[in-house]
Amino acid sequence: MKFLLGVLLTVFVAIVGIFIVVTSGVINIGADQEHSPMMFSFLETARNRSIANASKDIVVPDLEKVDIISGGADYKDMCAGCHLSPGVAQTDFSEGLYPKPPNFTKADIVKRYQTEDGAKQGFWAIKHGIMASGMPTWGASHDDARMWAMVAFIRSLPELDEAQYTMLTTRIDGDMMDMSFDGDMNMSDDESGMQH
């Protein structure tokens, strides 16, 4: 009985101690302050295990048949500011976030997403976001097909050079396809511009 009371008292004191520390405001939550190695490892393990558990029942489509061009355009619009692109080593977003977002131009980083479990986990993270990390949830505004296209594009990103990246990420809409020029273009020194 004394042992049980000792355990309960220890648990109570621990809970009260944590409450006092949290409510005192002494914990620095600034994104420019790194976690201790132990806390970082704890949070990283919790994140990875949570995503692995939540994504385990997702069915991965044949990513070889997914349109990576639509995924590339979405990646450029929504992801490249944090996860970078060929020839871009950092952005204001990527430098200002903690923890740092993974750099998807690096083959060693993307290698984990090239497995079936990695594809599931990448899809889940894109769809649901990651709490308190800066990673938004894209599932609220995008259907599954668009998110799978981003997964497929990310898997190919380390192999792309800047020119290939630009080609695969340029969004061509109906207005661009319907453009036509009637008349001649005059680019002379004294009269530049288009004439219709």
C-alpha positions in Angstrom: 0.0 0.0 0.0 2.8 2.4 0.9 4.5 1.6 -2.5 1.3 2.5 -4.4 0.9 5.7 -2.4 4.5 6.6 -3.2 3.9 6.0 -6.9 0.8 8.1 -6.9 2.5 10.9 -5.0 5.4 10.8 -7.5 3.0 11.0 -10.5 1.1 13.8 -8.8 4.3 15.8 -8.1 5.5 15.3 -11.7 2.2 16.5 -13.1 2.2 19.6 -10.8 5.8 20.3 -11.7 5.2 20.1 -15.4 2.1 22.3 -15.0 4.1 24.9 -13.1 6.9 24.9 -15.7 4.5 25.2 -18.7 2.4 27.9 -17.1 5.4 29.9 -15.9 6.4 30.8 -19.5 10.0 29.9 -19.0 10.0 27.5 -22.0 11.3 29.3 -25.0 9.1 28.4 -28.0 10.9 30.7 -30.5 11.6 29.0 -33.9 15.1 30.4 -33.7 15.8 28.3 -30.5 16.7 24.7 -31.2 15.4 21.8 -29.0 17.8 19.9 -26.8 19.0 16.7 -28.6 16.8 14.6 -26.3 13.7 16.7 -27.0 14.4 16.8 -30.7 14.8 13.0 -30.8 11.6 12.6 -28.8 9.5 14.9 -31.1 11.0 13.4 -34.3 10.3 9.9 -33.1 6.7 10.8 -32.1 6.2 12.5 -35.5 7.6 9.6 -37.6 5.7 6.9 -35.6 2.5 8.9 -35.8 2.7 9.3 -39.6 3.7 5.7 -40.1 0.7 4.5 -38.0 -1.8 6.9 -39.6 -0.7 6.1 -43.2 -0.4 2.3 -42.9 -3.7 1.5 -44.6 -3.3 4.0 -47.5 -3.4 2.3 -50.9 -0.6 3.6 -53.2 -1.6 4.0 -56.8 0.9 3.1 -59.6 3.0 6.2 -59.3 4.7 5.4 -62.6 1.4 6.2 -64.3 0.7 9.4 -62.3 0.9 12.7 -64.1 4.0 14.4 -62.6 3.5 17.5 -64.6 0.4 18.5 -62.6 2.3 17.5 -59.4 5.3 19.6 -60.5 3.2 22.7 -61.0 1.6 22.2 -57.6 5.0 21.6 -56.0 6.3 24.8 -57.4 3.3 26.8 -56.2 2.9 25.2 -52.7 6.1 23.4 -51.7 9.3 24.8 -53.3 9.4 27.8 -51.0 10.2 25.5 -48.1 11.4 22.2 -49.7 13.5 24.0 -52.4 14.1 23.3 -56.0 17.1 22.6 -58.3 19.6 25.4 -58.1 17.9 27.0 -55.0 19.9 26.2 -51.8 17.7 28.2 -49.5 14.7 30.6 -49.3 13.4 32.9 -46.7 10.9 30.3 -45.7 13.3 27.4 -45.6 15.8 29.4 -43.5 13.1 30.7 -41.1 11.5 27.4 -40.2 12.4 25.1 -37.3 12.7 22.3 -37.6 14.1 22.7 -41.1 11.9 21.2 -43.8 13.4 18.4 -45.8 15.2 19.4 -48.9 13.6 17.4 -51.6 16.3 18.1 -54.2 18.6 15.8 -52.2 18.5 12.1 -53.3 19.3 10.8 -49.8 16.3 12.7 -48.4 13.9 11.6 -51.1 15.1 8.0 -51.0 12.7 7.2 -48.1 9.7 8.4 -50.2 10.6 6.0 -53.0 9.4 3.0 -51.0 5.7 2.1 -50.7 5.6 3.0 -47.0 7.5 6.2 -47.8 4.9 7.1 -50.5 2.1 6.5 -48.1 3.7 8.6 -45.4 4.5 11.4 -47.9 0.9 11.4 -49.2 -0.4 11.5 -45.6 1.8 14.4 -44.7 0.8 16.4 -47.8 -2.9 15.6 -47.1 -3.0 16.2 -43.4 0.0 18.5 -42.7 2.2 18.3 -39.6 1.1 20.1 -36.5 3.5 22.9 -35.2 5.9 22.4 -38.0 4.8 24.9 -40.7 3.6 22.0 -42.9 0.0 22.9 -43.9 -2.8 20.5 -44.7 -3.4 20.4 -48.5 -6.2 17.9 -48.2 -8.7 20.7 -47.5 -8.2 22.2 -51.0 -6.8 19.4 -53.1 -8.2 16.0 -54.2 -6.2 12.8 -53.7 -5.1 12.6 -57.4 -3.4 16.0 -57.1 -1.6 15.0 -53.9 -0.4 11.7 -55.4 0.9 13.7 -58.4 2.9 15.7 -55.9 4.3 12.5 -54.3 5.3 11.2 -57.7 6.9 14.5 -58.6 8.9 14.7 -55.3 10.2 11.2 -56.0 11.7 12.4 -59.3 12.9 15.8 -58.1 16.5 14.9 -57.2 17.1 13.8 -60.8 16.0 17.1 -62.3 18.2 19.9 -63.3 17.0 23.6 -63.3 15.8 23.5 -67.0 13.9 20.2 -66.5 12.4 21.5 -63.3 11.2 24.7 -65.0 9.6 22.6 -67.9 7.8 20.3 -65.5 6.6 23.0 -63.1 5.3 25.6 -65.6 1.5 25.7 -65.3 -0.1 26.1 -68.6 -3.8 27.1 -68.4 -6.5 27.5 -71.0 -5.9 31.2 -71.4 -2.2 30.6 -72.3 -3.2 27.9 -74.9 -5.8 30.2 -76.5 -3.4 33.1 -77.0 -3.0 34.2 -80.5 -1.5 37.3 -82.1 -3.4 39.0 -84.9 -1.2 41.3 -87.0 2.4 42.0 -86.9 4.8 42.7 -84.1 6.9 45.8 -84.6 10.0 45.9 -82.4 11.8 48.9 -84.0 13.8 51.3 -81.9 11.3 54.2 -82.2 8.1 52.2 -82.1 8.2 49.1 -79.9 5.1 47.1 -79.2 2.5 45.0 -80.8 0.3 46.3 -83.6 -3.1 44.8 -84.1 
